[in-house]
Amino acid sequence: MKKKISLVFALAFLLSSCGGSMVKVNQSEIAQNEAKLEEKNKKKEIKDLEESNDKKDEDKKEKSKKKTKKKIKLSDDDSEKKSKNKSSEEKKSEKKENEIKRVYPDDKDDKKEESKNLSPAQNSENSSSKNQSYLSFRNSDTSDKSSNYPELLKDLSGKKFVFSSGAGGWQTVLTFSDNGYFTAKYEDYDFDSVAICEFNGKFSVDSKVNDTAYIFRLDKADITSPVNTEEVKNIGGKNMTVRYVDLPYGFAVNNDSDHSFQGKFSLYLPLRKRSEMSAEVNEWLDISGEKNVEKDITRIYLLINNKTIDTFREKVN
């Protein structure tokens, strides 16, 4: 019995000793594990921080690349727009050159300052070129449109048209011959001088607008008088200085600054309503005092410059 009790105590002492040792061992391992875990967490935090910084740098680089690409694209778009604008301007320039073609032996000198108070003759003197012998015009479209409405051109044959204010010393008189051909003379009288421009050309019927309106096309025209020359002539028993100018008044694109021939005109037939005409045309009819123009209608042919709205009236004797 005593041996059993001694054996029990011996086992108890042994277990107690081992348990304390095991507890000490476990606590040491736990401390080491915690240290390792803490070091591992620190490394992870450092790595995450570095990765975060790297990602930010990459994002910055990507944004920078996108901005650069956007700038390049905008630059390309601007270049393309400039190219398109330039192409459009070149087309407009070509179109203008095709519409109006002038042939001068010499270039024009600088024009003097314009004045609306001057007469057509005085403006012509200010804007005429020096050493110029002729002015010619050829429409760029060489298609022959004389076959359009031949009966209308036949009706115009032999008719005279006049462009004037009904007062003052200036007028342009146009006379039609066969098939749309015409001759014309512009005169502007002053006290002791007269400005003259003689020219001729050919019209064709471009299109019909309605029963009382047609669009005329000026196929060609030439100034036939000796431009920028002078001579003294006895006119009405008085010596007058005759100045030959390059102003086909009523036919020009701009009577003050651009004496090129205008390419398109309108022809109004008799019995056209005045309500169907522009205010500018009606103004020319009112100041002319034409007896064949009534309050509501006209009883004569009218030829209108589509650019300047200068209005020629049929001259009825």
C-alpha positions in Angstrom: 0.0 0.0 0.0 2.7 2.4 0.9 4.5 1.5 -2.3 1.4 2.4 -4.3 1.1 5.7 -2.6 4.8 6.5 -3.2 4.4 5.6 -6.8 1.4 7.9 -7.2 3.3 10.8 -5.6 6.2 10.1 -7.9 4.0 10.2 -11.0 2.3 13.4 -9.8 5.6 15.1 -9.2 6.8 14.0 -12.6 3.7 15.3 -14.4 3.9 18.6 -12.6 7.5 19.1 -13.6 6.8 18.2 -17.2 3.7 20.5 -17.3 5.6 23.5 -16.1 8.3 22.8 -18.7 5.7 22.4 -21.4 4.1 25.7 -20.4 7.4 27.4 -20.5 8.1 25.9 -24.0 4.7 26.9 -25.3 5.0 30.5 -24.1 8.4 30.8 -25.7 7.1 29.5 -29.0 4.1 31.8 -28.9 6.4 34.8 -28.3 8.5 33.8 -31.3 5.5 33.2 -33.4 4.1 36.6 -32.5 7.5 38.3 -33.3 7.6 36.5 -36.7 3.9 37.4 -37.4 4.6 41.1 -36.5 7.7 41.1 -38.8 5.7 39.5 -41.6 2.9 42.0 -41.2 5.4 44.9 -41.4 6.9 43.5 -44.5 3.5 43.1 -46.0 2.6 46.7 -45.1 5.9 47.9 -46.7 5.2 45.8 -49.8 1.6 47.1 -50.1 2.8 50.7 -49.7 5.4 50.2 -52.4 2.9 48.5 -54.7 0.4 51.4 -54.0 3.1 54.0 -54.9 4.0 52.0 -58.0 0.4 51.9 -59.1 0.0 55.7 -58.5 3.1 56.3 -60.7 1.6 54.0 -63.4 -1.7 55.9 -63.2 0.1 59.2 -63.5 2.1 57.9 -66.5 -1.1 56.6 -68.1 -2.9 59.9 -67.6 0.1 61.7 -69.0 0.0 59.4 -72.1 -3.8 60.0 -72.5 -3.3 63.8 -72.3 -0.4 63.6 -74.8 -2.6 61.5 -77.2 -5.5 64.0 -76.7 -3.2 66.9 -77.5 -1.9 65.1 -80.6 -5.4 64.3 -81.6 -6.5 67.9 -81.1 -3.5 69.0 -83.1 -4.4 66.6 -85.9 -8.0 67.8 -85.8 -6.8 71.4 -86.0 -4.5 70.6 -88.8 -7.3 68.8 -90.6 -9.7 71.7 -90.0 -7.1 74.1 -91.3 -6.5 71.9 -94.3 -10.3 71.7 -95.0 -10.6 75.5 -94.6 -7.7 76.0 -96.9 -9.2 73.6 -99.4 -12.6 75.4 -99.2 -10.9 78.8 -99.7 -9.0 77.5 -102.7 -12.2 76.1 -104.2 -13.9 79.5 -103.6 -10.9 81.3 -105.2 -11.0 78.9 -108.2 -14.8 79.4 -108.5 -14.4 83.1 -108.5 -11.7 83.0 -111.1 -13.8 80.7 -113.3 -16.8 83.1 -113.0 -15.0 86.3 -113.9 -12.0 86.2 -116.2 -10.4 89.5 -117.1 -7.5 89.9 -119.5 -5.3 93.0 -119.1 -2.1 93.8 -121.0 -0.8 95.6 -117.9 -1.6 95.4 -114.2 -3.8 98.1 -112.7 -2.2 100.9 -110.7 -3.4 101.6 -107.1 -6.8 103.0 -107.1 -7.6 106.4 -105.5 -9.9 106.8 -102.6 -13.5 106.2 -103.6 -16.3 108.8 -103.1 -20.0 108.2 -103.3 -20.5 111.9 -104.1 -18.6 111.6 -107.4 -20.4 111.0 -110.7 -19.9 107.7 -112.6 -17.4 109.4 -114.8 -15.4 110.8 -111.9 -15.4 107.4 -110.1 -14.3 105.9 -113.4 -11.4 108.3 -113.6 -10.3 107.4 -110.1 -10.5 103.6 -110.6 -9.3 103.3 -114.2 -6.0 101.6 -114.9 -3.2 103.2 -116.8 -1.7 101.9 -120.0 -4.6 99.6 -120.5 -5.9 99.0 -124.0 -8.8 96.6 -123.6 -10.9 94.5 -121.2 -12.3 91.1 -122.2 -14.6 88.6 -120.6 -15.2 85.0 -121.3 -17.5 82.9 -119.3 -15.8 79.8 -117.9 -18.7 77.6 -118.9 -18.3 77.3 -122.7 -21.5 75.4 -123.3 -23.6 77.0 -125.9 -26.9 77.9 -124.5 -28.1 80.0 -127.4 -30.5 77.2 -128.3 -32.5 77.8 -125.1 -35.7 79.8 -125.8 -34.7 81.1 -129.2 -38.0 82.8 -129.6 -37.2 85.1 -126.7 -33.8 86.1 -128.2 -35.5 86.7 -131.5 -38.0 89.0 -129.8 -35.2 91.1 -128.4 -33.5 91.6 -131.7 -33.4 95.3 -132.6 -34.6 96.5 -129.2 -32.8 99.2 -127.3 -32.4 99.3 -123.5 -31.2 102.3 -121.5 -29.8 102.5 -118.0 -30.0 106.0 -116.5 -31.5 108.0 -113.6 -33.7 110.1 -115.9 -31.7 113.1 -114.8 -28.0 114.1 -115.0 -25.6 113.7 -117.9 -25.0 109.9 -117.9 -26.5 106.8 -119.5 -25.7 103.4 -120.9 -27.6 102.4 -124.0 -27.6 98.7 -125.2 -28.9 97.5 -128.6 -29.7 93.8 -129.2 -29.0 92.1 -132.6 -29.6 88.5 -133.6 -29.2 85.5 -131.3 -28.4 87.4 -128.1 -25.6 89.6 -129.5 -25.5 93.2 -128.4 -23.5 96.5 -128.6 -23.5 99.1 -125.8 -22.1 102.6 -125.0 -21.7 104.3 -121.7 -21.5 108.1 -121.6 -21.1 110.5 -118.7 -21.1 114.2 -119.6 -19.5 117.0 -117.5 -19.1 120.7 -118.3 -16.2 120.4 -120.7 -15.5 116.6 -120.9 -17.2 113.3 -121.4 -16.3 109.8 -120.2 -17.0 107.0 -122.7 -16.9 103.2 -122.6 -18.0 101.2 -125.6 -18.4 97.4 -125.4 -20.2 94.5 -126.9 -21.0 90.9 -126.1 -23.4 88.0 -126.2 -26.2 86.7 -124.0 -27.8 83.3 -123.8 -30.9 82.2 -121.9 -29.7 80.3 -118.9 -33.0 79.3 -117.4 -36.7 80.2 -117.1 -37.9 81.4 -113.7 -41.6 81.8 -114.6 -43.7 83.3 -117.4 -42.4 86.8 -116.9 -38.8 86.2 -115.7 -35.7 84.6 -117.2 -32.1 84.3 -116.1 -29.6 85.5 -118.8 -26.0 84.4 -119.0 -23.3 86.7 -120.3 -21.2 84.3 -122.5 -18.7 86.9 -123.5 -18.0 90.6 -123.6 -15.3 93.0 -124.7 -14.5 96.7 -124.2 -13.9 98.0 -127.7 -13.0 101.6 -127.0 -9.3 102.6 -126.4 -9.1 102.5 -122.6 -7.2 105.3 -120.7 -6.7 107.5 -123.7 -8.0 111.0 -124.3 -8.8 113.2 -127.3 -10.5 116.5 -128.0 -13.6 116.4 -130.1 -16.1 119.0 -131.2 -19.4 117.9 -129.8 -22.5 120.1 -130.3 -20.3 123.0 -131.5 -18.1 122.8 -128.4 -14.6 121.3 -127.9 -14.9 118.5 -125.4 -12.2 116.3 -123.8 -13.2 112.7 -124.5 -11.8 110.3 -121.9 -12.1 106.6 -122.6 -12.6 104.6 -119.4 -12.8 100.9 -118.5 -16.3 101.2 -116.9 -19.0 99.3 -118.7 -21.6 101.0 -116.4 -24.5 98.7 -115.6 -22.6 95.6 -116.6 -19.8 95.8 -113.9 -19.5 93.6 -110.8 -19.0 96.8 -108.8 -19.2 100.2 -110.5 -16.8 101.8 -107.9 -14.1 99.3 -107.4 -14.4 96.2 -109.6 -15.2 96.9 -113.3 -15.2 93.2 -114.2 -18.2 92.0 -116.3 -21.0 90.5 -114.2 -21.9 87.0 -115.4 -25.7 86.7 -114.7 -28.6 89.0 -115.4 -32.4 88.8 -115.1 -34.8 89.6 -117.9 -38.3 90.7 -117.0 -41.0 90.6 -119.6 -43.8 93.1 -120.1 -46.8 92.9 -117.8 -44.7 91.7 -114.9 -46.1 92.8 -111.5 -44.1 95.3 -109.6 -44.9 93.4 -106.4 -42.8 90.6 -107.8 -39.8 92.9 -108.2 -37.2 93.8 -105.5 -37.3 97.2 -103.8 -34.1 98.2 -105.6 -35.6 97.5 -109.0 -38.7 99.5 -108.2 -36.6 102.4 -106.9 -34.7 102.6 -110.3 -38.1 102.5 -112.1 -39.5 105.3 -109.8 -36.6 107.7 -110.3 -36.4 107.1 -114.0 -39.8 108.6 -114.6 -40.5 105.9 -117.3 -44.0 106.4 -118.7 -44.4 102.8 -119.6 -44.1 101.8 -115.9 -47.4 101.9 -114.1 -48.2 101.6 -110.4 -48.8 97.9 -110.4 -47.2 96.5 -113.6 -44.6 97.4 -116.3 -45.4 97.3 -120.0 -41.8 97.1 -121.2 -38.8 94.7 -121.0 -36.4 95.1 -118.1 -32.8 93.8 -117.9 -31.3 93.7 -114.4 -27.6 93.2 -113.3 -28.0 90.5 -110.6 -25.0 91.8 -108.7 -25.6 95.6 -108.6 -29.3 95.5 -109.4 -28.6 98.2 -112.1 -31.8 98.2 -114.1 -32.0 98.7 -117.9 -35.4 99.7 -119.3 -36.6 99.0 -122.8 -36.5 102.2 -124.8 -39.8 102.7 -126.6 -40.1 105.5 -129.2 
